[in-house]
Amino acid sequence: MELSLLIVLAGAAAAGFAQGVSGFAFSLVALSVWAWAVEPQMAAPMAVFGALTGQLVALPWVWRGFDLRKLLPLVIGGLIGVPLGAFLLQWLDPVLFRFSLGLFLLVYCPLMLLLPADFNWPHGGRLADGASGFAGGMLGGLAGISGPVPTLWTTLRGWDKDTQRGVLQAFNIAMHMATLTAYALSGAITGETLVMFAWITPALAIPAVLGVLLFRRLATRTFRRLILLLLLVSGLTLVWGSVAQWL
């Protein structure tokens, strides 16, 4: 087996577990590993497909927190943002994009960790929820990273872990399906990409189930801190990987 394929499989397994625990981290983890073996134009559809597969695998364990009223503003905003992100994919420097996102996470997550554990932000209403969905959809269209912004926003909102996970699971599934559709229509999904889809599916499935089983054992406060720590590590990984590519 070629080294590049081993890197892809290892990245898929690690990302599947991280997504199982957090509900969103597949693309962030996978792209940080795949950057060493896969071209960005192929890595983006792979990340979206892998994230969608992981979300569907974990769905039977998290659907009970689903809340349609809280989901709708996120999805409406996200569906507006996805086409914009997919369009911008051909124009933006992917390395600069990952570096900028990493810096944002490195600044924002420590600030959130310093807030009291029971802090919540009640302002903004559905309009703010829709704006976070739009940002998530745009980032999803760019690189399959639809989860971080809505996750940060709903954490700031003080949602309990089951509601947050159930709503964001449905949101991410919708965003990934919309993004894959946009990629397919633009010709970004090739025969070689489909082969990679077939490889990463079994690699991520079992780790995703193990991750979601761990999620079910976590208290809301512990889950909140774990999410922020995962995002902080993701930010470090994105910045480090971007700088390494520039050097």
Residue pairs with C-beta under 8 A, 6 or more apart in sequence:
3 37
4 37
4 38
5 37
5 199
7 33
7 34
7 36
7 37
8 34
8 37
8 38
8 46
8 196
8 199
8 200
8 203
9 199
9 200
9 203
10 33
11 29
11 30
11 32
11 33
11 34
12 30
12 50
12 199
12 200
12 203
12 204
13 203
13 204
13 207
14 29
14 30
14 33
14 207
15 25
15 26
15 27
15 28
15 29
15 30
15 33
15 50
15 51
15 54
15 204
16 26
16 50
16 54
16 57
16 203
16 204
16 205
16 206
16 207
16 208
16 211
17 207
17 208
17 210
17 211
18 25
18 26
18 28
18 29
18 211
18 230
19 25
19 26
19 29
19 51
19 54
19 55
19 58
19 204
19 208
19 211
20 54
20 57
20 58
20 207
20 208
20 209
20 210
20 211
20 212
20 213
20 214
20 215
21 211
21 212
21 214
21 215
21 226
21 230
22 147
22 151
22 211
22 215
22 226
22 227
22 230
23 55
23 58
23 62
23 147
23 151
23 164
23 165
23 168
23 169
23 172
23 215
24 51
24 146
24 147
24 148
24 151
24 168
24 172
25 147
25 230
25 231
25 234
26 47
26 50
26 51
26 54
26 144
26 204
27 47
27 48
27 50
27 51
27 143
27 144
27 145
27 146
27 147
28 145
28 148
28 231
28 234
28 237
28 238
29 234
29 237
30 43
30 46
30 47
30 50
30 51
31 43
31 47
31 98
31 143
31 144
31 145
31 238
32 234
32 237
32 238
32 241
34 43
34 46
34 47
35 43
35 241
35 245
38 46
38 196
40 94
40 95
41 188
42 190
42 192
42 193
42 196
44 89
44 94
44 142
44 143
44 144
44 183
44 188
45 144
45 180
45 183
45 188
45 189
45 193
46 193
46 196
46 197
46 200
47 143
47 144
47 145
48 140
48 144
48 176
48 179
48 180
48 183
49 176
49 180
49 197
49 200
50 200
50 201
50 204
51 144
51 146
51 147
51 172
51 176
52 172
52 173
52 176
52 177
52 180
53 200
53 201
53 204
53 205
53 208
54 204
54 205
54 208
55 169
55 172
55 173
55 176
56 173
57 204
57 205
57 208
57 209
57 212
58 169
58 208
58 209
58 211
58 212
59 169
59 173
61 212
61 213
61 215
61 216
62 162
62 165
62 166
62 169
62 212
62 215
63 166
63 169
64 162
64 166
65 160
65 161
65 162
65 163
65 164
65 165
65 166
65 167
66 166
66 167
66 169
66 170
67 163
67 166
67 167
70 129
70 159
70 163
70 167
71 167
71 170
71 171
73 126
73 127
73 129
73 130
73 133
74 129
74 130
74 132
74 133
74 136
74 150
74 167
74 168
74 171
75 133
75 170
75 171
75 174
75 175
76 130
76 133
77 129
77 130
77 131
77 132
77 133
77 134
77 135
77 136
77 137
78 133
78 134
78 136
78 137
78 140
78 146
78 150
78 171
78 174
78 175
78 178
79 137
79 174
79 175
79 178
80 134
80 137
81 133
81 134
81 135
81 136
81 137
81 138
81 139
81 140
81 141
82 137
82 138
82 140
82 141
82 175
82 178
82 179
82 182
83 141
83 182
84 137
84 138
84 141
85 137
85 138
85 139
85 140
85 141
85 142
85 179
86 141
86 142
86 179
86 182
86 183
86 186
87 141
88 138
88 141
88 142
89 141
89 142
89 143
89 188
92 142
94 143
95 242
95 245
95 246
96 242
97 142
97 143
98 143
98 238
98 241
98 242
99 238
99 239
99 242
99 243
101 139
101 145
101 148
101 235
101 238
102 234
102 235
102 236
102 237
102 238
102 239
102 240
102 242
103 235
103 239
104 235
105 148
105 231
105 232
105 234
105 235
105 238
106 232
106 235
106 236
106 239
108 152
108 231
109 152
109 228
109 229
109 231
109 232
109 235
110 232
112 152
112 155
112 156
112 228
113 225
113 228
113 229
113 232
117 221
117 224
117 225
118 158
118 221
119 156
119 158
120 156
120 157
120 158
121 156
121 157
121 158
122 157
122 158
124 131
128 153
129 153
132 149
132 150
132 152
132 153
132 154
133 150
133 171
135 149
135 150
136 146
136 147
136 148
136 149
136 150
136 171
136 175
137 146
137 175
137 178
139 145
139 146
139 148
139 149
140 146
140 172
140 175
140 176
140 178
140 179
141 178
141 179
141 182
144 176
144 179
146 171
146 172
146 175
146 176
146 179
147 168
147 172
148 231
148 234
150 168
150 171
151 164
151 168
151 227
151 231
152 231
154 164
154 167
154 168
155 164
155 224
155 227
155 228
159 167
160 220
161 215
161 218
161 219
161 220
161 223
161 224
165 215
180 189
183 189
215 223
218 226
